[in-house]
Amino acid sequence: METPSGESLACEALPWDGSEQGEVGEAWRAVLGRLPEKPAFIYPEWTELACRIGAAHPWRVLVIKRGDCPLAVIPVSKRTPLTAEITSGLTQDALPVLIDPSAEEAVWQTVAEWMRGRSGVGLLTLGRTISEERVRHLTNLRLPGGISARAVQVMPDMRIPLPDSWEAYLAGLSLKRRADLRYEVRCVEQQIEGLDFEVVTDPVAGETVMDEMIALHRLRWRNQAQGSVFDDRRKARYYREAMRWAIEQGMAGIAVIRFEGRMVAAVSLLFDSDSQMVYAHYLASDRTTRFPRRFSPGIALFALAIRWIIARGWRYLDMYAGTPEYKRSFGSHEHPQWELSLARSPAHAAVLSKLNALHFYARRLPRYLSFIMRRKITQKAL
């Protein structure tokens, strides 16, 4: 198809079973190899695992080419009968798509043409980004058929810039938080016998540790309405296998605090060498264990993990969105974050974005009702 910029590109909407072999896998690797900066964890293995386990089901994979040269690989899932979204096993602050930067405008125009020919796709959600430049670029594109890009601001991403030393990091915190972190570190290293900290980067040990972390995360969130992300067994299996692959590649580790051999806090860490960023995922902490003195496993874990990260030369720690006051106390800075989408018209954008939200809450209704029932049973027992 010919784009408004006059460039002729071919767009194939291919089925995909998650295998990294075949046309989709070959195209993915071809585009990935030409990117000057690799997006964080946008590898075929992530989405392959998600497909194989059932945590994600790409409805189609758009492979966009100029002649025989792949320019973009975009996995798309149906979200509702009239909406779709970019499929990604795990992404950070980059859109979960692979696009050759030399042809980005023409690629998005080709995607818009593909949307225009699909009456069942009124809204295509592209994912989230903290890049204002990407937001401006996409929303200013001249797209065919009345299709437009929109950006909706969502909760900010929380990110800590890290200095060259632990002491320099502490000097940038409030007096109270600095004292808190020093105290929690002393508890682990000197004052409470039986406490140990480590970052697990061995693939064999990592499998056992991931099982413990998932169980602890479920325990931590079982009395909260939203529950644990790992209550979905497919997601638990996906993350376990994805982390195993990432640890094998030297791209991940799991920070752990144990008390008398039992895990009391853990968080998974993903390493992106291109951006010098470490991403912290799924903090799990034990709130039931009684320690000999005042001690917060979660605060101690972040303190020791930050010290470990600084010692290895990483420049940023991304703590994601949510609980901004807590994360700000560790020195996090807020980075505005937007969710991007392509809409067939302003009316489609207004109506179908609400449909997406309704679908989101409807899927979580059984979990919420289960939480209410558990709480009522607990109250009666008391």
C-alpha positions in Angstrom: 0.0 0.0 0.0 1.1 3.5 -0.7 1.4 5.9 2.3 0.5 9.6 2.3 4.2 10.3 2.1 4.3 8.5 -1.2 6.3 5.5 -0.1 5.0 2.0 -1.1 5.2 -0.6 1.7 3.7 -4.1 2.0 1.8 -5.0 5.2 1.1 -8.7 5.9 -1.1 -9.7 8.9 0.3 -13.1 9.7 -0.9 -15.6 12.2 1.7 -16.6 14.8 2.0 -19.5 17.3 4.8 -17.9 19.3 7.6 -19.7 17.5 10.8 -17.7 16.9 11.2 -19.7 13.7 9.5 -18.9 10.4 8.8 -15.6 8.7 7.8 -13.6 11.8 10.8 -14.7 13.8 13.2 -13.9 10.9 11.6 -10.5 10.4 11.8 -9.7 14.1 15.5 -10.4 14.3 16.2 -8.5 11.1 14.6 -5.4 12.4 16.1 -5.8 15.9 19.5 -6.0 14.4 19.1 -2.6 12.7 18.0 -0.6 15.7 20.7 1.8 17.0 19.2 1.5 20.5 17.6 -1.8 21.5 14.3 -1.3 23.3 14.3 -2.8 26.8 13.5 -6.5 26.6 11.7 -6.4 23.2 12.9 -9.8 22.1 10.9 -12.5 20.4 11.6 -14.8 23.3 9.4 -12.7 25.6 6.3 -12.8 23.4 7.0 -16.4 22.4 6.9 -17.4 26.0 3.7 -15.4 26.5 2.0 -17.1 23.6 3.2 -20.6 24.4 2.0 -20.3 28.0 -1.3 -18.5 27.2 -0.5 -15.2 28.9 -0.9 -13.4 25.6 -2.5 -14.3 22.3 -1.5 -12.2 19.3 -4.4 -12.1 16.9 -2.1 -11.1 14.1 1.5 -10.0 13.6 1.9 -7.1 11.2 5.1 -7.5 9.2 5.7 -4.4 7.2 8.3 -4.5 4.4 9.9 -2.4 1.7 10.4 -5.0 -1.0 12.0 -8.0 0.8 13.3 -5.9 3.6 11.3 -6.0 6.9 10.9 -2.6 8.4 8.5 -3.3 11.4 7.1 -6.2 13.4 4.0 -5.4 15.4 2.1 -8.1 17.3 -1.6 -7.2 17.7 -4.2 -8.8 20.1 -7.9 -8.3 20.0 -9.1 -6.7 23.3 -12.8 -6.4 22.6 -14.8 -7.0 19.4 -14.0 -3.4 18.3 -10.6 -2.7 19.9 -7.1 -4.1 19.7 -3.8 -3.6 21.4 -0.1 -4.1 20.8 0.9 -7.4 22.4 3.9 -7.5 24.6 5.1 -10.0 27.2 7.1 -7.4 29.0 8.1 -3.8 28.1 9.4 -0.7 29.8 9.4 2.9 28.6 9.5 2.0 24.8 6.5 1.1 22.7 6.3 -2.7 22.4 7.0 -2.7 18.6 10.0 -3.0 16.5 10.3 -0.3 13.8 13.3 0.6 11.7 13.8 4.3 12.7 14.5 5.3 9.1 11.0 4.4 8.1 8.9 5.1 11.3 6.5 7.7 9.7 5.8 5.4 6.7 5.3 2.4 9.0 2.7 4.2 11.2 0.9 5.4 8.0 0.9 1.8 6.8 -0.6 0.6 10.1 -3.3 3.3 9.8 -4.1 2.0 6.3 -4.4 -1.5 7.7 -6.8 -0.2 10.4 -8.9 1.6 7.8 -9.5 -1.7 6.0 -10.5 -3.5 9.2 -14.0 -2.5 10.5 -13.4 -4.6 13.6 -10.5 -2.3 14.8 -11.8 1.1 15.8 -9.2 1.7 18.4 -5.6 0.3 18.5 -3.8 0.8 21.8 -0.1 1.2 21.3 1.2 1.0 24.9 2.8 3.5 27.2 5.9 5.8 26.9 7.6 8.5 28.9 9.2 10.0 25.7 7.6 13.4 25.0 9.4 13.4 21.7 7.7 10.2 20.7 4.3 11.6 21.8 4.8 14.7 19.7 6.0 12.8 16.7 3.2 10.3 16.7 0.4 12.8 17.4 1.6 15.1 14.7 1.7 12.4 12.0 -0.4 12.9 9.0 -2.4 9.6 8.9 -4.8 8.4 6.2 -8.6 7.9 6.3 -9.3 10.2 9.3 -7.3 8.0 11.6 -5.5 10.0 14.3 -3.1 9.3 17.1 -4.0 10.3 20.6 -2.0 10.5 23.9 -3.7 10.2 27.3 -1.6 11.0 30.4 -1.5 8.3 33.0 0.2 7.8 36.3 3.9 9.0 36.1 6.8 6.7 36.0 9.0 6.8 39.2 12.7 6.8 38.4 15.8 7.2 40.6 19.0 8.8 39.1 21.9 7.1 40.8 25.2 8.8 41.6 28.6 7.1 41.7 28.5 6.0 45.4 26.2 4.8 48.1 27.1 7.7 50.4 26.4 10.3 47.6 23.0 8.6 47.1 22.2 8.9 50.8 23.3 12.5 50.8 20.5 13.4 48.4 17.7 12.0 50.6 15.9 13.6 53.4 17.5 13.4 56.9 14.8 11.0 58.1 14.9 8.7 55.1 18.7 8.7 55.2 18.6 7.6 58.9 16.0 5.0 58.1 18.0 3.4 55.3 21.2 3.3 57.4 19.2 1.7 60.3 17.7 -1.0 58.0 21.0 -1.8 56.5 22.6 -2.2 59.9 19.8 -4.5 61.0 20.6 -6.8 58.1 24.4 -6.7 58.4 24.9 -6.3 62.2 22.0 -6.0 64.5 19.5 -8.9 63.7 21.0 -12.3 63.6 19.7 -14.6 60.9 19.1 -11.8 58.3 20.9 -12.2 54.9 20.7 -10.3 51.6 21.7 -11.4 48.1 21.0 -10.8 44.5 20.5 -14.1 42.8 21.9 -14.2 39.2 22.4 -18.0 38.9 19.8 -19.5 36.6 19.5 -22.8 38.6 19.1 -21.0 41.9 16.8 -18.4 40.3 14.1 -21.0 39.5 13.6 -21.9 43.2 13.8 -18.3 44.3 11.2 -17.2 41.7 8.8 -19.9 43.1 9.3 -18.5 46.6 8.9 -14.9 45.4 5.6 -15.7 43.6 4.3 -17.4 46.7 5.3 -14.4 48.9 3.8 -11.9 46.5 0.4 -13.8 46.6 0.6 -13.9 50.4 1.4 -10.1 50.5 -1.6 -9.1 48.4 -4.2 -11.8 49.3 -6.0 -9.4 51.6 -6.1 -6.6 49.1 -9.0 -6.1 46.6 -6.7 -6.1 43.5 -4.9 -9.3 44.7 -1.6 -10.4 43.2 -0.7 -10.4 39.5 0.4 -13.9 40.1 -3.1 -15.1 41.1 -3.4 -15.7 37.4 -1.5 -18.9 37.0 -0.7 -18.3 33.4 1.0 -15.0 34.2 2.9 -16.7 37.1 4.2 -19.4 34.7 5.0 -16.8 32.1 7.0 -14.6 34.5 8.8 -17.5 36.0 10.0 -18.7 32.5 10.7 -15.2 31.2 12.9 -14.5 34.2 14.7 -17.7 33.8 15.5 -16.8 30.2 16.6 -13.3 31.2 18.8 -14.5 34.0 20.5 -17.0 31.6 21.2 -14.0 29.3 22.7 -12.0 32.2 19.7 -9.5 31.9 18.1 -10.1 35.3 18.5 -11.0 38.9 16.3 -11.3 42.0 17.2 -9.3 45.2 16.2 -11.3 48.3 16.3 -10.9 52.1 16.0 -14.0 54.2 15.4 -14.4 57.9 16.6 -17.7 59.3 16.6 -19.1 55.8 13.1 -18.0 54.9 12.4 -15.4 52.3 10.9 -12.2 53.9 11.3 -9.8 51.0 12.1 -10.1 47.3 12.0 -8.0 44.1 13.0 -8.9 40.5 15.5 -6.7 38.7 15.8 -6.4 35.0 19.1 -4.9 33.5 19.0 -2.8 30.4 22.6 -2.0 29.5 21.7 0.3 26.6 20.0 2.8 28.9 22.0 1.9 32.0 18.7 1.3 33.7 17.6 -1.3 36.2 13.9 -2.0 36.4 12.4 -3.2 39.7 9.4 -5.5 39.3 6.9 -7.0 41.8 8.1 -6.2 45.3 7.0 -8.9 47.7 7.4 -8.6 51.5 6.4 -10.6 54.6 4.3 -8.5 57.0 3.6 -11.4 59.4 7.1 -12.3 60.7 8.1 -10.9 64.1 11.7 -9.7 64.3 13.7 -9.2 67.5 13.5 -5.4 66.9 11.9 -2.9 64.6 12.6 -3.9 61.0 11.0 -3.3 57.6 12.0 -6.0 55.1 10.7 -3.9 52.1 12.6 -0.8 53.0 15.8 -2.8 53.8 15.5 -4.7 50.5 15.3 -1.5 48.4 18.2 0.1 50.4 20.5 -2.9 49.8 19.4 -3.4 46.2 20.1 0.3 45.5 23.6 0.0 47.0 24.2 -3.2 45.0 23.1 -1.5 41.8 25.2 1.6 42.4 28.3 -0.6 43.1 27.9 -2.2 39.6 27.8 1.2 37.8 24.1 1.4 36.8 22.8 4.9 36.5 19.0 4.6 37.0 16.5 2.5 38.9 13.0 2.5 37.6 10.4 1.8 40.3 7.4 2.2 38.0 4.2 4.1 38.6 2.1 4.0 41.8 2.7 5.0 45.5 4.5 8.2 44.5 5.1 9.5 48.1 6.8 6.3 49.1 9.0 6.1 46.0 9.8 9.8 46.1 11.3 9.2 49.6 13.9 7.0 47.9 14.9 9.8 45.6 12.5 8.9 42.7 11.7 11.7 40.2 8.3 11.7 38.4 8.4 11.2 34.7 5.1 12.0 32.9 3.8 8.9 31.1 1.3 8.6 28.3 -0.8 5.9 26.8 -0.8 6.1 23.0 -3.5 4.8 20.6 -4.7 5.1 17.0 -8.4 5.8 16.6 -10.7 5.6 13.6 -12.3 8.9 14.7 -12.7 11.1 17.8 -16.0 9.4 18.5 -14.4 5.9 18.3 -11.7 7.2 20.7 -14.2 8.5 23.2 -16.5 5.5 23.2 -14.1 2.6 22.7 -11.6 3.8 25.4 -14.5 3.6 27.8 -15.3 0.1 26.5 -11.6 -0.9 27.2 -11.9 0.4 30.7 -15.2 -1.5 31.3 -13.6 -4.6 29.9 -10.6 -4.1 32.3 -12.8 -3.9 35.4 -15.2 -6.7 34.2 -12.2 -9.1 34.0 -11.3 -8.2 37.6 -14.8 -8.5 39.0 -14.6 -12.2 40.1 -11.3 -11.4 42.0 -13.0 -8.5 43.7 -16.1 -10.5 44.7 -13.8 -13.2 46.0 -12.0 -10.6 48.1 -15.3 -9.4 49.6 -16.4 -12.9 50.5 -13.1 -13.7 52.2 -13.3 -10.5 54.2 -16.9 -11.2 55.3 -15.9 -14.7 56.4 -12.9 -13.3 58.3 -15.0 -10.7 60.1 -17.6 -13.3 61.1 -14.8 -15.6 62.5 -13.5 -12.7 64.6 
